[in-house]
């Protein structure tokens, strides 16, 4: 049964592939319009008007190529990253700011590669992605010719060729010509369906070669990402230090000061009022226990002992035991990630679990922890009401920033009505269990 379902899905994919390429071919017409408008704006740069129009023209061009990138990734599986160098961070209002933006984008190789795309793609797409669709349509036209269209052409006084078959005056009465037309149309249709996946894949590689980032833009984007992640890491460290200072000042430090004052009072009361001194000693003992408990909580907030001793898998299981929702944890790890990655993953999962308890209105959680293709992958699923968003959740934004320092990514799928699936991935290598516990 499963094999039959897979076979049907493959057939459905093959049936849709020619028309996906055909739609990409139809996109060439608006792309040509966008390219013409971009060229017209470039021609007016010397008049000053182009400086005002260029940002909107380049945005239109980028929007067009972004659409191609999304469709190529969706239909061919070829991922194409946006290649654009960052615009100047601070742009003045008015003509000067637009001139700086113009200068920045004219120096970006991706701008010219996008324009080259609008010029070359109408030709390339016809001979790659769109060609199978045209073959199928031409095959269907052969069926129509053999059925009735050929006779209509002849009665109208016209003459045509279908491949090597002449649709002329004798065509309606020539049975062999009609059979040859049907056979040739069948060949075109079969060729269209069979060639569609490969030609669409060729088109995907063509798109990646021209619409993807160059080495220069890739390096610039990497530098920008590292700069942002470094700034976020510094900000996060400063915020963590402020939290530790605040917790020490308001908690353990205040209790220790109070204990010192109580011990001074006890020293004076030992001879005068031993009973009252005994009561103060009992209260001081309680304060010392509370201070010790607060210090332990503070240490857990910095780096939980279970994480240091047992690793990320057992640390997440410990979080699950204390969680109000019923939680199932699956861990498939052959070793331990680096300590900084473990720490980032642990606190990210802790924040996700806290959000689930506060906002999901669910009753169950499933946590899956595994290492695949050089990535630590942790998925947290709840059966709540859904509707979570990275845009609205400051906690999730914090998770994204925390793992972004390690080139990690957070993906959130939370449709209205649930379930909510939060998946985080961090690149890392695993050490052997013996090495990690030594």
C-alpha positions in Angstrom: 0.0 0.0 0.0 2.8 2.4 0.9 4.6 1.6 -2.3 1.5 2.4 -4.3 1.1 5.7 -2.5 4.8 6.6 -3.2 4.3 5.7 -6.8 1.2 7.8 -7.1 2.9 10.8 -5.5 5.8 10.5 -7.9 3.4 10.4 -10.8 1.7 13.5 -9.5 5.0 15.3 -9.2 6.0 14.3 -12.7 2.6 15.4 -14.0 3.0 18.9 -12.4 6.6 19.5 -13.3 6.1 20.6 -16.9 3.5 23.1 -15.9 5.7 24.5 -13.2 8.4 25.1 -15.8 5.8 26.6 -18.1 4.7 29.1 -15.5 8.4 30.1 -15.0 8.5 30.7 -18.7 5.4 32.9 -18.5 7.2 35.0 -15.8 9.8 36.0 -18.4 7.3 38.5 -19.9 6.9 40.6 -16.7 10.7 40.2 -16.0 11.4 41.7 -19.4 9.2 44.7 -18.5 11.0 45.1 -15.2 14.3 44.9 -17.0 13.2 47.6 -19.5 12.1 49.9 -16.8 15.4 49.4 -15.0 17.3 50.2 -18.2 15.2 53.4 -18.7 16.1 54.5 -15.2 19.8 53.9 -15.8 19.6 56.0 -18.9 18.2 59.0 -16.9 20.9 58.9 -14.2 22.8 61.7 -15.9 19.7 63.9 -15.7 19.4 63.6 -11.9 15.9 62.1 -12.2 17.4 58.6 -12.2 18.9 59.2 -8.8 15.4 59.6 -7.4 13.9 56.7 -9.3 16.7 54.2 -9.0 16.0 52.9 -5.4 12.4 52.0 -6.4 13.5 50.5 -9.7 16.2 48.4 -8.0 13.6 47.3 -5.3 11.3 46.2 -8.1 14.1 44.3 -9.8 15.0 42.6 -6.5 11.4 41.8 -5.8 11.2 40.1 -9.2 14.3 38.0 -8.7 13.3 37.2 -5.1 10.1 35.6 -6.6 12.3 33.6 -8.9 14.4 32.4 -6.0 11.4 31.3 -4.0 9.8 29.4 -7.0 13.1 27.8 -8.0 13.7 26.5 -4.5 10.1 25.3 -4.1 9.9 23.6 -7.5 13.5 22.4 -8.1 14.8 22.0 -4.5 17.7 24.3 -5.4 18.2 26.8 -2.6 19.3 30.3 -3.7 20.4 32.7 -1.0 19.8 36.4 -1.4 23.2 37.8 -2.6 22.8 41.5 -1.9 25.4 43.5 -0.1 24.0 45.5 2.9 22.8 49.0 2.2 24.5 51.9 4.1 23.2 51.8 7.7 22.5 55.5 8.0 20.9 57.3 5.1 20.2 61.0 5.1 16.9 62.2 3.9 16.5 63.7 0.5 18.8 63.7 -2.5 22.0 63.0 -0.6 20.7 59.9 1.0 19.3 58.6 -2.3 22.6 59.3 -4.0 24.4 57.2 -1.3 22.0 54.4 -1.8 22.4 54.7 -5.6 26.2 54.5 -5.2 26.0 51.4 -2.9 23.7 49.5 -5.2 25.5 50.3 -8.4 28.7 48.9 -6.8 26.8 45.7 -5.8 27.5 42.9 -8.3 24.2 41.4 -7.6 22.4 44.4 -9.1 24.0 43.8 -12.5 23.6 40.0 -12.3 19.8 40.6 -11.7 19.7 42.8 -14.7 21.6 40.2 -16.8 19.0 37.7 -15.6 16.1 39.7 -17.0 17.9 39.8 -20.4 19.1 36.2 -20.7 16.3 34.3 -18.8 13.6 34.6 -21.5 15.9 32.6 -23.8 17.3 30.2 -21.3 13.9 29.3 -19.7 12.4 28.5 -23.1 15.0 25.9 -23.8 15.0 24.5 -20.3 12.1 24.7 -17.8 9.4 25.9 -20.2 10.3 23.6 -23.1 8.5 20.4 -21.8 5.3 22.4 -21.4 5.5 23.6 -25.0 6.2 20.1 -26.2 3.1 18.8 -24.5 1.0 21.6 -25.9 2.4 20.9 -29.3 1.5 17.3 -28.9 -2.1 18.2 -27.9 -2.2 20.4 -31.0 -1.3 17.3 -33.1 -4.3 15.4 -31.6 -6.6 18.4 -32.5 -5.2 18.5 -36.1 -5.9 14.8 -36.5 -9.4 15.2 -35.1 -10.9 18.4 -36.6 -8.4 21.3 -36.7 -6.6 20.0 -39.8 -9.9 19.9 -41.7 -10.8 23.4 -40.6 -7.4 24.7 -41.8 -7.8 23.1 -45.2 -11.5 24.3 -45.6 -10.3 27.8 -44.8 -7.8 27.6 -47.7 -4.7 27.3 -45.4 -1.8 25.0 -45.3 0.5 24.0 -42.4 3.1 21.5 -41.3 2.9 19.4 -38.2 6.4 18.2 -37.7 7.1 16.4 -41.0 3.4 15.9 -41.8 1.9 18.3 -44.3 -1.5 19.5 -43.4 -2.6 20.4 -46.9 -5.5 19.9 -49.3 -5.4 16.1 -49.1 -4.9 15.9 -45.4 -8.5 15.3 -44.3 -8.8 12.2 -46.5 -5.3 10.9 -45.8 -5.7 8.4 -43.0 -2.0 7.7 -42.8 -1.2 11.4 -42.4 -3.6 11.5 -39.5 -2.2 8.5 -37.8 1.3 9.9 -38.3 0.1 13.2 -36.7 -1.3 11.3 -33.6 1.9 9.3 -33.3 4.1 12.3 -33.5 1.9 14.2 -31.0 2.2 11.3 -28.6 6.0 11.4 -29.0 6.0 15.1 -28.2 3.8 14.6 -25.1 5.8 11.7 -23.7 9.1 13.6 -24.4 7.7 16.6 -22.5 6.8 14.6 -19.4 10.0 12.6 -19.4 12.3 15.6 -19.9 10.6 18.0 -17.5 12.3 17.0 -14.2 15.8 17.1 -15.7 15.3 20.4 -17.6 13.7 22.0 -14.5 16.8 20.9 -12.5 19.1 22.4 -15.2 17.1 25.6 -14.9 17.6 25.5 -11.1 21.3 25.3 -11.5 21.2 28.2 -14.0 19.3 30.2 -11.5 21.7 29.5 -8.7 24.7 30.4 -10.9 23.3 33.9 -11.7 20.9 34.8 -8.8 23.0 33.3 -6.0 25.7 35.2 -4.1 29.2 35.7 -5.5 32.2 35.0 -3.3 32.5 38.7 -2.6 28.9 39.1 -1.5 29.0 35.8 0.4 32.0 37.1 2.4 30.3 40.4 3.0 27.1 38.8 4.2 29.2 36.5 6.5 31.0 39.4 8.0 27.7 41.2 8.5 26.3 38.2 10.2 29.3 37.7 12.5 29.3 41.4 13.4 25.6 41.2 14.3 26.0 38.0 16.3 29.1 39.4 18.1 27.1 42.5 19.1 24.2 40.4 20.3 26.5 38.1 22.2 28.1 41.1 24.0 24.7 42.5 24.8 23.5 39.1 26.1 26.6 38.8 28.3 26.1 42.3 29.7 22.5 41.6 30.4 23.4 38.3 32.1 26.0 40.0 34.3 23.4 42.6 35.3 21.0 39.9 36.2 23.6 38.1 38.4 24.6 41.3 40.1 20.9 42.1 40.7 20.1 38.7 42.1 23.2 38.7 44.4 22.4 42.2 45.6 18.7 41.6 46.2 19.0 38.1 47.4 22.0 36.3 49.0 24.0 39.5 49.7 21.1 41.1 51.6 20.6 38.0 53.6 24.3 37.7 54.4 24.3 41.4 55.6 21.3 40.7 57.8 23.0 37.6 59.2 26.1 39.7 60.1 23.9 42.2 61.9 22.1 39.3 63.7 25.4 37.8 64.8 26.5 41.1 66.2 23.3 41.4 68.2 23.6 37.8 69.4 27.1 38.6 70.7 25.8 41.3 72.9 22.8 39.2 74.1 24.7 36.1 75.0 25.3 37.3 78.6 22.3 39.5 79.1 19.5 37.5 77.5 20.5 34.0 76.4 16.9 33.0 75.4 16.6 35.9 73.0 20.0 35.1 71.6 18.9 31.5 71.0 15.8 32.8 69.0 18.1 35.1 66.9 20.4 32.1 66.3 17.5 30.1 64.9 16.4 32.9 62.6 20.0 33.3 61.5 20.2 29.6 60.7 17.1 29.9 58.6 18.5 32.9 56.8 21.7 31.0 56.0 19.7 28.1 54.6 17.7 30.5 52.4 20.9 32.3 51.3 22.5 28.9 50.3 19.3 28.0 48.4 19.4 31.3 46.5 23.1 30.9 45.7 22.4 27.4 44.3 19.6 28.7 42.2 21.9 31.4 40.9 24.5 28.9 40.0 21.9 26.8 38.2 21.0 29.9 36.2 24.6 30.4 35.2 25.4 26.7 34.3 23.3 23.9 35.8 25.3 21.2 37.5 23.3 18.4 35.7 24.3 20.0 32.4 28.0 20.0 33.4 27.9 16.5 34.8 25.5 14.6 32.6 25.2 16.5 29.3 22.4 18.1 27.3 20.2 15.0 27.1 19.9 14.4 30.9 19.7 18.2 31.5 16.6 18.5 29.2 15.1 15.4 30.9 15.6 17.2 34.3 13.7 20.3 32.8 10.9 18.0 31.7 10.5 16.5 35.2 9.9 19.9 36.7 7.6 21.1 33.9 3.8 21.3 34.7 2.8 19.7 31.3 3.2 16.0 30.7 6.4 15.7 28.8 8.1 12.9 26.7 11.7 13.2 25.9 13.6 11.3 23.2 17.4 11.6 23.1 19.6 10.1 20.4 23.1 11.3 20.9 26.4 9.4 20.5 28.4 11.9 22.5 28.3 15.5 23.8 28.5 18.8 22.0 31.0 21.5 23.0 30.1 23.0 26.4 29.2 26.5 24.9 26.8 24.8 22.4 25.3 22.7 25.2 24.7 25.7 27.4 23.1 27.7 24.5 20.8 24.7 23.6 19.9 24.1 27.2 18.8 27.7 27.9 17.0 27.9 24.6 15.0 24.8 25.4 14.3 26.1 28.9 12.9 29.3 27.4 10.7 27.4 24.9 9.3 25.2 27.7 8.6 28.3 29.8 6.7 29.9 26.8 4.7 26.6 26.3 3.7 26.5 30.0 2.6 30.2 30.0 0.9 30.6 26.6 0.1 27.3 24.9 -2.8 26.1 27.0 -1.7 22.6 26.2 -1.4 19.5 28.2 1.4 17.5 26.6 4.9 18.2 25.3 7.2 16.1 23.1 11.0 16.9 23.0 13.3 15.2 20.4 17.0 15.6 20.7 19.4 14.2 18.1 22.5 14.9 16.1 22.2 14.7 12.3 24.5 15.9 9.5 26.8 17.8 11.8 23.8 19.6 13.5 22.4 19.3 17.0 18.7 19.3 16.3 16.1 19.8 19.1 12.4 19.8 18.4 9.8 20.8 21.0 6.1 20.1 20.1 3.1 21.0 22.2 -0.6 20.2 21.7 -1.7 23.8 22.6 -3.7 26.4 20.8 -0.9 27.5 18.4 -0.6 31.0 17.0 2.9 31.6 18.4 5.1 34.0 16.4 8.7 35.1 16.4 7.5 38.6 15.7 5.4 38.7 18.9 7.4 36.6 21.3 10.3 38.5 22.8 11.3 35.2 24.5 11.6 33.4 21.2 13.5 36.3 19.8 15.9 35.9 22.7 16.3 32.2 21.8 17.0 33.1 18.2 19.7 35.6 19.3 21.2 33.2 21.7 21.7 30.3 19.2 22.5 32.8 16.4 25.8 33.4 18.1 26.7 29.8 17.2 25.3 30.1 13.6 22.2 28.3 14.9 18.7 28.7 13.5 15.2 28.6 15.1 12.2 27.5 13.0 8.7 27.9 14.3 5.5 26.3 12.9 2.5 27.3 14.9 -0.8 27.4 13.0 -3.9 28.6 14.7 -5.4 25.7 16.7 -2.0 24.0 17.1 0.2 22.1 17.3 3.2 24.3 17.9 6.6 22.9 16.7 9.8 24.8 17.6 12.9 23.4 16.1 16.4 24.7 16.7 19.6 23.5 15.0 23.1 24.3 16.0 26.2 23.2 14.0 28.5 21.2 16.2 30.6 18.0 16.5 30.1 15.4 19.2 32.9 14.2 21.4 32.9 10.6 22.6 31.0 9.9 25.9 34.2 8.9 27.6 36.0 12.0 26.7 33.0 14.2 27.7 32.8 12.6 31.2 36.5 12.6 32.0 
